[in-house]
């Protein structure tokens, strides 16, 4: 499932963080509206942070 979230983060960043809180989804959506790259970076950052929490 991880590869699907990475692909989704590049295509539609807010959809990649749908399992997070509403504020996180809105922040990612706002960054995506301001520019595609900031939304992708934010989504990837949140995916990596979530993976670190599950590993540790």
N, CA, C and O atoms as a Maestro MAE file, in Angstrom:
{
 s_m_m2io_version
 :::
 2.0.0
}

f_m_ct {
 s_m_title
 :::
 protein
 m_atom[224] {
  # First column is atom index #
  i_m_mmod_type
  r_m_x_coord
  r_m_y_coord
  r_m_z_coord
  i_m_residue_number
  s_m_chain_name
  s_m_pdb_residue_name
  s_m_pdb_atom_name
  i_m_atomic_number
  :::
  1 25 0.822 -1.199 0.000 1 A "UNK " " N  " 7
  2 3 0.000 0.000 0.000 1 A "UNK " " CA " 6
  3 2 0.861 1.255 0.000 1 A "UNK " " C  " 6
  4 15 0.401 2.317 -0.421 1 A "UNK " " O  " 8
  5 25 2.065 1.155 0.451 2 A "UNK " " N  " 7
  6 3 2.927 2.327 0.557 2 A "UNK " " CA " 6
  7 2 3.214 2.953 -0.805 2 A "UNK " " C  " 6
  8 15 3.226 4.178 -0.928 2 A "UNK " " O  " 8
  9 25 3.446 2.134 -1.825 3 A "UNK " " N  " 7
  10 3 3.754 2.674 -3.148 3 A "UNK " " CA " 6
  11 2 2.549 3.417 -3.721 3 A "UNK " " C  " 6
  12 15 2.712 4.399 -4.445 3 A "UNK " " O  " 8
  13 25 1.344 2.952 -3.399 4 A "UNK " " N  " 7
  14 3 0.144 3.651 -3.881 4 A "UNK " " CA " 6
  15 2 0.020 5.035 -3.256 4 A "UNK " " C  " 6
  16 15 -0.399 5.981 -3.923 4 A "UNK " " O  " 8
  17 25 0.375 5.159 -2.000 5 A "UNK " " N  " 7
  18 3 0.300 6.478 -1.343 5 A "UNK " " CA " 6
  19 2 1.356 7.423 -1.910 5 A "UNK " " C  " 6
  20 15 1.113 8.623 -2.030 5 A "UNK " " O  " 8
  21 25 2.533 6.886 -2.262 6 A "UNK " " N  " 7
  22 3 3.577 7.729 -2.855 6 A "UNK " " CA " 6
  23 2 3.125 8.240 -4.217 6 A "UNK " " C  " 6
  24 15 3.311 9.414 -4.536 6 A "UNK " " O  " 8
  25 25 2.531 7.360 -5.018 7 A "UNK " " N  " 7
  26 3 2.039 7.770 -6.330 7 A "UNK " " CA " 6
  27 2 0.915 8.784 -6.164 7 A "UNK " " C  " 6
  28 15 0.864 9.782 -6.882 7 A "UNK " " O  " 8
  29 25 0.023 8.531 -5.227 8 A "UNK " " N  " 7
  30 3 -1.076 9.456 -4.971 8 A "UNK " " CA " 6
  31 2 -0.565 10.803 -4.482 8 A "UNK " " C  " 6
  32 15 -1.159 11.838 -4.785 8 A "UNK " " O  " 8
  33 25 0.524 10.801 -3.732 9 A "UNK " " N  " 7
  34 3 1.107 12.057 -3.260 9 A "UNK " " CA " 6
  35 2 1.594 12.909 -4.421 9 A "UNK " " C  " 6
  36 15 1.544 14.137 -4.349 9 A "UNK " " O  " 8
  37 25 2.059 12.281 -5.480 10 A "UNK " " N  " 7
  38 3 2.506 13.042 -6.647 10 A "UNK " " CA " 6
  39 2 1.337 13.492 -7.515 10 A "UNK " " C  " 6
  40 15 1.387 14.568 -8.110 10 A "UNK " " O  " 8
  41 25 0.296 12.685 -7.592 11 A "UNK " " N  " 7
  42 3 -0.836 13.033 -8.451 11 A "UNK " " CA " 6
  43 2 -1.833 13.974 -7.777 11 A "UNK " " C  " 6
  44 15 -2.252 14.969 -8.368 11 A "UNK " " O  " 8
  45 25 -2.206 13.660 -6.551 12 A "UNK " " N  " 7
  46 3 -3.192 14.453 -5.819 12 A "UNK " " CA " 6
  47 2 -2.806 14.459 -4.335 12 A "UNK " " C  " 6
  48 15 -3.290 13.628 -3.566 12 A "UNK " " O  " 8
  49 25 -1.947 15.383 -3.937 13 A "UNK " " N  " 7
  50 3 -1.395 15.368 -2.574 13 A "UNK " " CA " 6
  51 2 -2.403 15.313 -1.430 13 A "UNK " " C  " 6
  52 15 -2.167 14.567 -0.480 13 A "UNK " " O  " 8
  53 25 -3.524 16.063 -1.460 14 A "UNK " " N  " 7
  54 3 -4.441 15.957 -0.321 14 A "UNK " " CA " 6
  55 2 -5.043 14.564 -0.146 14 A "UNK " " C  " 6
  56 15 -5.342 14.157 0.976 14 A "UNK " " O  " 8
  57 25 -5.219 13.844 -1.227 15 A "UNK " " N  " 7
  58 3 -5.785 12.490 -1.129 15 A "UNK " " CA " 6
  59 2 -4.799 11.518 -0.482 15 A "UNK " " C  " 6
  60 15 -5.213 10.507 0.086 15 A "UNK " " O  " 8
  61 25 -3.526 11.808 -0.560 16 A "UNK " " N  " 7
  62 3 -2.525 10.914 0.022 16 A "UNK " " CA " 6
  63 2 -2.504 10.980 1.540 16 A "UNK " " C  " 6
  64 15 -2.008 10.059 2.190 16 A "UNK " " O  " 8
  65 25 -3.033 12.051 2.114 17 A "UNK " " N  " 7
  66 3 -3.029 12.197 3.576 17 A "UNK " " CA " 6
  67 2 -4.442 12.131 4.148 17 A "UNK " " C  " 6
  68 15 -4.724 12.740 5.180 17 A "UNK " " O  " 8
  69 25 -5.321 11.403 3.490 18 A "UNK " " N  " 7
  70 3 -6.718 11.328 3.931 18 A "UNK " " CA " 6
  71 2 -6.889 10.644 5.282 18 A "UNK " " C  " 6
  72 15 -7.927 10.814 5.921 18 A "UNK " " O  " 8
  73 25 -5.911 9.885 5.728 19 A "UNK " " N  " 7
  74 3 -6.032 9.221 7.032 19 A "UNK " " CA " 6
  75 2 -5.589 10.120 8.189 19 A "UNK " " C  " 6
  76 15 -5.571 9.686 9.341 19 A "UNK " " O  " 8
  77 25 -5.239 11.349 7.891 20 A "UNK " " N  " 7
  78 3 -4.816 12.309 8.919 20 A "UNK " " CA " 6
  79 2 -6.004 13.146 9.380 20 A "UNK " " C  " 6
  80 15 -7.142 12.901 8.980 20 A "UNK " " O  " 8
  81 25 -5.728 14.131 10.222 21 A "UNK " " N  " 7
  82 3 -6.761 15.028 10.729 21 A "UNK " " CA " 6
  83 2 -7.210 15.999 9.637 21 A "UNK " " C  " 6
  84 15 -6.528 16.162 8.625 21 A "UNK " " O  " 8
  85 25 -8.351 16.638 9.845 22 A "UNK " " N  " 7
  86 3 -8.918 17.544 8.848 22 A "UNK " " CA " 6
  87 2 -8.001 18.736 8.579 22 A "UNK " " C  " 6
  88 15 -7.892 19.187 7.439 22 A "UNK " " O  " 8
  89 25 -7.345 19.246 9.612 23 A "UNK " " N  " 7
  90 3 -6.442 20.381 9.432 23 A "UNK " " CA " 6
  91 2 -5.257 20.043 8.546 23 A "UNK " " C  " 6
  92 15 -4.804 20.874 7.760 23 A "UNK " " O  " 8
  93 25 -4.766 18.844 8.672 24 A "UNK " " N  " 7
  94 3 -3.649 18.391 7.849 24 A "UNK " " CA " 6
  95 2 -4.067 18.286 6.397 24 A "UNK " " C  " 6
  96 15 -3.320 18.678 5.500 24 A "UNK " " O  " 8
  97 25 -5.250 17.761 6.162 25 A "UNK " " N  " 7
  98 3 -5.763 17.639 4.802 25 A "UNK " " CA " 6
  99 2 -5.965 19.015 4.191 25 A "UNK " " C  " 6
  100 15 -5.626 19.241 3.030 25 A "UNK " " O  " 8
  101 25 -6.527 19.948 4.985 26 A "UNK " " N  " 7
  102 3 -6.751 21.306 4.467 26 A "UNK " " CA " 6
  103 2 -5.432 22.022 4.202 26 A "UNK " " C  " 6
  104 15 -5.313 22.750 3.216 26 A "UNK " " O  " 8
  105 25 -4.446 21.827 5.063 27 A "UNK " " N  " 7
  106 3 -3.139 22.453 4.856 27 A "UNK " " CA " 6
  107 2 -2.500 21.936 3.578 27 A "UNK " " C  " 6
  108 15 -1.965 22.716 2.790 27 A "UNK " " O  " 8
  109 25 -2.552 20.644 3.371 28 A "UNK " " N  " 7
  110 3 -1.991 20.070 2.155 28 A "UNK " " CA " 6
  111 2 -2.755 20.561 0.930 28 A "UNK " " C  " 6
  112 15 -2.151 20.839 -0.106 28 A "UNK " " O  " 8
  113 25 -4.067 20.668 1.039 29 A "UNK " " N  " 7
  114 3 -4.874 21.195 -0.064 29 A "UNK " " CA " 6
  115 2 -4.541 22.642 -0.375 29 A "UNK " " C  " 6
  116 15 -4.451 23.020 -1.543 29 A "UNK " " O  " 8
  117 25 -4.357 23.452 0.651 30 A "UNK " " N  " 7
  118 3 -3.999 24.851 0.450 30 A "UNK " " CA " 6
  119 2 -2.629 24.986 -0.207 30 A "UNK " " C  " 6
  120 15 -2.447 25.791 -1.121 30 A "UNK " " O  " 8
  121 25 -1.673 24.199 0.261 31 A "UNK " " N  " 7
  122 3 -0.344 24.233 -0.349 31 A "UNK " " CA " 6
  123 2 -0.397 23.771 -1.801 31 A "UNK " " C  " 6
  124 15 0.342 24.284 -2.641 31 A "UNK " " O  " 8
  125 25 -1.264 22.804 -2.102 32 A "UNK " " N  " 7
  126 3 -1.418 22.334 -3.475 32 A "UNK " " CA " 6
  127 2 -2.027 23.427 -4.342 32 A "UNK " " C  " 6
  128 15 -1.637 23.582 -5.499 32 A "UNK " " O  " 8
  129 25 -2.973 24.184 -3.806 33 A "UNK " " N  " 7
  130 3 -3.569 25.283 -4.562 33 A "UNK " " CA " 6
  131 2 -2.560 26.395 -4.836 33 A "UNK " " C  " 6
  132 15 -2.613 27.045 -5.879 33 A "UNK " " O  " 8
  133 25 -1.648 26.609 -3.899 34 A "UNK " " N  " 7
  134 3 -0.625 27.638 -4.089 34 A "UNK " " CA " 6
  135 2 0.436 27.217 -5.097 34 A "UNK " " C  " 6
  136 15 1.120 28.054 -5.685 34 A "UNK " " O  " 8
  137 25 0.561 25.943 -5.280 35 A "UNK " " N  " 7
  138 3 1.527 25.411 -6.228 35 A "UNK " " CA " 6
  139 2 1.619 23.910 -6.038 35 A "UNK " " C  " 6
  140 15 1.542 23.416 -4.913 35 A "UNK " " O  " 8
  141 25 1.782 23.193 -7.122 36 A "UNK " " N  " 7
  142 3 1.773 21.741 -7.041 36 A "UNK " " CA " 6
  143 2 2.920 21.225 -6.177 36 A "UNK " " C  " 6
  144 15 2.721 20.328 -5.358 36 A "UNK " " O  " 8
  145 25 4.109 21.779 -6.348 37 A "UNK " " N  " 7
  146 3 5.299 21.286 -5.647 37 A "UNK " " CA " 6
  147 2 5.179 21.398 -4.120 37 A "UNK " " C  " 6
  148 15 5.521 20.435 -3.434 37 A "UNK " " O  " 8
  149 25 4.715 22.511 -3.553 38 A "UNK " " N  " 7
  150 3 4.601 22.558 -2.090 38 A "UNK " " CA " 6
  151 2 3.627 21.519 -1.532 38 A "UNK " " C  " 6
  152 15 3.849 20.981 -0.447 38 A "UNK " " O  " 8
  153 25 2.563 21.240 -2.259 39 A "UNK " " N  " 7
  154 3 1.617 20.218 -1.822 39 A "UNK " " CA " 6
  155 2 2.233 18.835 -1.828 39 A "UNK " " C  " 6
  156 15 2.005 18.041 -0.916 39 A "UNK " " O  " 8
  157 25 3.014 18.549 -2.861 40 A "UNK " " N  " 7
  158 3 3.677 17.252 -2.957 40 A "UNK " " CA " 6
  159 2 4.701 17.092 -1.841 40 A "UNK " " C  " 6
  160 15 4.782 16.036 -1.213 40 A "UNK " " O  " 8
  161 25 5.474 18.131 -1.598 41 A "UNK " " N  " 7
  162 3 6.488 18.074 -0.536 41 A "UNK " " CA " 6
  163 2 5.826 17.853 0.818 41 A "UNK " " C  " 6
  164 15 6.304 17.049 1.618 41 A "UNK " " O  " 8
  165 25 4.738 18.556 1.080 42 A "UNK " " N  " 7
  166 3 4.044 18.400 2.357 42 A "UNK " " CA " 6
  167 2 3.474 16.991 2.499 42 A "UNK " " C  " 6
  168 15 3.584 16.387 3.566 42 A "UNK " " O  " 8
  169 25 2.872 16.465 1.446 43 A "UNK " " N  " 7
  170 3 2.307 15.120 1.508 43 A "UNK " " CA " 6
  171 2 3.400 14.080 1.724 43 A "UNK " " C  " 6
  172 15 3.244 13.176 2.545 43 A "UNK " " O  " 8
  173 25 4.498 14.201 0.996 44 A "UNK " " N  " 7
  174 3 5.594 13.250 1.162 44 A "UNK " " CA " 6
  175 2 6.190 13.337 2.559 44 A "UNK " " C  " 6
  176 15 6.523 12.316 3.160 44 A "UNK " " O  " 8
  177 25 6.324 14.547 3.075 45 A "UNK " " N  " 7
  178 3 6.851 14.733 4.428 45 A "UNK " " CA " 6
  179 2 5.956 14.035 5.451 45 A "UNK " " C  " 6
  180 15 6.450 13.379 6.368 45 A "UNK " " O  " 8
  181 25 4.649 14.176 5.293 46 A "UNK " " N  " 7
  182 3 3.725 13.556 6.246 46 A "UNK " " CA " 6
  183 2 3.730 12.037 6.128 46 A "UNK " " C  " 6
  184 15 3.595 11.341 7.134 46 A "UNK " " O  " 8
  185 25 3.882 11.515 4.920 47 A "UNK " " N  " 7
  186 3 3.957 10.066 4.729 47 A "UNK " " CA " 6
  187 2 5.223 9.517 5.377 47 A "UNK " " C  " 6
  188 15 5.188 8.473 6.028 47 A "UNK " " O  " 8
  189 25 6.333 10.214 5.199 48 A "UNK " " N  " 7
  190 3 7.608 9.776 5.792 48 A "UNK " " CA " 6
  191 2 7.533 9.835 7.312 48 A "UNK " " C  " 6
  192 15 8.001 8.920 7.990 48 A "UNK " " O  " 8
  193 25 6.948 10.904 7.855 49 A "UNK " " N  " 7
  194 3 6.805 11.028 9.311 49 A "UNK " " CA " 6
  195 2 5.954 9.891 9.869 49 A "UNK " " C  " 6
  196 15 6.272 9.337 10.921 49 A "UNK " " O  " 8
  197 25 4.889 9.544 9.179 50 A "UNK " " N  " 7
  198 3 4.020 8.464 9.642 50 A "UNK " " CA " 6
  199 2 4.770 7.126 9.621 50 A "UNK " " C  " 6
  200 15 4.617 6.310 10.530 50 A "UNK " " O  " 8
  201 25 5.567 6.912 8.595 51 A "UNK " " N  " 7
  202 3 6.333 5.677 8.495 51 A "UNK " " CA " 6
  203 2 7.368 5.594 9.621 51 A "UNK " " C  " 6
  204 15 7.587 4.518 10.177 51 A "UNK " " O  " 8
  205 25 7.999 6.709 9.957 52 A "UNK " " N  " 7
  206 3 8.971 6.717 11.048 52 A "UNK " " CA " 6
  207 2 8.319 6.369 12.384 52 A "UNK " " C  " 6
  208 15 8.919 5.672 13.203 52 A "UNK " " O  " 8
  209 25 7.113 6.843 12.606 53 A "UNK " " N  " 7
  210 3 6.408 6.556 13.865 53 A "UNK " " CA " 6
  211 2 6.058 5.082 13.971 53 A "UNK " " C  " 6
  212 15 6.116 4.508 15.058 53 A "UNK " " O  " 8
  213 25 5.688 4.455 12.838 54 A "UNK " " N  " 7
  214 3 5.308 3.050 12.893 54 A "UNK " " CA " 6
  215 2 6.523 2.135 13.049 54 A "UNK " " C  " 6
  216 15 6.414 1.053 13.625 54 A "UNK " " O  " 8
  217 25 7.685 2.567 12.536 55 A "UNK " " N  " 7
  218 3 8.900 1.760 12.627 55 A "UNK " " CA " 6
  219 2 9.483 1.834 14.028 55 A "UNK " " C  " 6
  220 15 9.937 0.827 14.569 55 A "UNK " " O  " 8
  221 25 9.472 3.021 14.614 56 A "UNK " " N  " 7
  222 3 10.098 3.216 15.927 56 A "UNK " " CA " 6
  223 2 9.303 2.633 17.065 56 A "UNK " " C  " 6
  224 15 9.718 2.728 18.220 56 A "UNK " " O  " 8
  :::
 }
 m_bond[223] {
  # First column is bond index #
  i_m_from
  i_m_to
  i_m_order
  :::
  1 1 2 1
  2 2 3 1
  3 3 4 2
  4 3 5 1
  5 5 6 1
  6 6 7 1
  7 7 8 2
  8 7 9 1
  9 9 10 1
  10 10 11 1
  11 11 12 2
  12 11 13 1
  13 13 14 1
  14 14 15 1
  15 15 16 2
  16 15 17 1
  17 17 18 1
  18 18 19 1
  19 19 20 2
  20 19 21 1
  21 21 22 1
  22 22 23 1
  23 23 24 2
  24 23 25 1
  25 25 26 1
  26 26 27 1
  27 27 28 2
  28 27 29 1
  29 29 30 1
  30 30 31 1
  31 31 32 2
  32 31 33 1
  33 33 34 1
  34 34 35 1
  35 35 36 2
  36 35 37 1
  37 37 38 1
  38 38 39 1
  39 39 40 2
  40 39 41 1
  41 41 42 1
  42 42 43 1
  43 43 44 2
  44 43 45 1
  45 45 46 1
  46 46 47 1
  47 47 48 2
  48 47 49 1
  49 49 50 1
  50 50 51 1
  51 51 52 2
  52 51 53 1
  53 53 54 1
  54 54 55 1
  55 55 56 2
  56 55 57 1
  57 57 58 1
  58 58 59 1
  59 59 60 2
  60 59 61 1
  61 61 62 1
  62 62 63 1
  63 63 64 2
  64 63 65 1
  65 65 66 1
  66 66 67 1
  67 67 68 2
  68 67 69 1
  69 69 70 1
  70 70 71 1
  71 71 72 2
  72 71 73 1
  73 73 74 1
  74 74 75 1
  75 75 76 2
  76 75 77 1
  77 77 78 1
  78 78 79 1
  79 79 80 2
  80 79 81 1
  81 81 82 1
  82 82 83 1
  83 83 84 2
  84 83 85 1
  85 85 86 1
  86 86 87 1
  87 87 88 2
  88 87 89 1
  89 89 90 1
  90 90 91 1
  91 91 92 2
  92 91 93 1
  93 93 94 1
  94 94 95 1
  95 95 96 2
  96 95 97 1
  97 97 98 1
  98 98 99 1
  99 99 100 2
  100 99 101 1
  101 101 102 1
  102 102 103 1
  103 103 104 2
  104 103 105 1
  105 105 106 1
  106 106 107 1
  107 107 108 2
  108 107 109 1
  109 109 110 1
  110 110 111 1
  111 111 112 2
  112 111 113 1
  113 113 114 1
  114 114 115 1
  115 115 116 2
  116 115 117 1
  117 117 118 1
  118 118 119 1
  119 119 120 2
  120 119 121 1
  121 121 122 1
  122 122 123 1
  123 123 124 2
  124 123 125 1
  125 125 126 1
  126 126 127 1
  127 127 128 2
  128 127 129 1
  129 129 130 1
  130 130 131 1
  131 131 132 2
  132 131 133 1
  133 133 134 1
  134 134 135 1
  135 135 136 2
  136 135 137 1
  137 137 138 1
  138 138 139 1
  139 139 140 2
  140 139 141 1
  141 141 142 1
  142 142 143 1
  143 143 144 2
  144 143 145 1
  145 145 146 1
  146 146 147 1
  147 147 148 2
  148 147 149 1
  149 149 150 1
  150 150 151 1
  151 151 152 2
  152 151 153 1
  153 153 154 1
  154 154 155 1
  155 155 156 2
  156 155 157 1
  157 157 158 1
  158 158 159 1
  159 159 160 2
  160 159 161 1
  161 161 162 1
  162 162 163 1
  163 163 164 2
  164 163 165 1
  165 165 166 1
  166 166 167 1
  167 167 168 2
  168 167 169 1
  169 169 170 1
  170 170 171 1
  171 171 172 2
  172 171 173 1
  173 173 174 1
  174 174 175 1
  175 175 176 2
  176 175 177 1
  177 177 178 1
  178 178 179 1
  179 179 180 2
  180 179 181 1
  181 181 182 1
  182 182 183 1
  183 183 184 2
  184 183 185 1
  185 185 186 1
  186 186 187 1
  187 187 188 2
  188 187 189 1
  189 189 190 1
  190 190 191 1
  191 191 192 2
  192 191 193 1
  193 193 194 1
  194 194 195 1
  195 195 196 2
  196 195 197 1
  197 197 198 1
  198 198 199 1
  199 199 200 2
  200 199 201 1
  201 201 202 1
  202 202 203 1
  203 203 204 2
  204 203 205 1
  205 205 206 1
  206 206 207 1
  207 207 208 2
  208 207 209 1
  209 209 210 1
  210 210 211 1
  211 211 212 2
  212 211 213 1
  213 213 214 1
  214 214 215 1
  215 215 216 2
  216 215 217 1
  217 217 218 1
  218 218 219 1
  219 219 220 2
  220 219 221 1
  221 221 222 1
  222 222 223 1
  223 223 224 2
  :::
 }
}
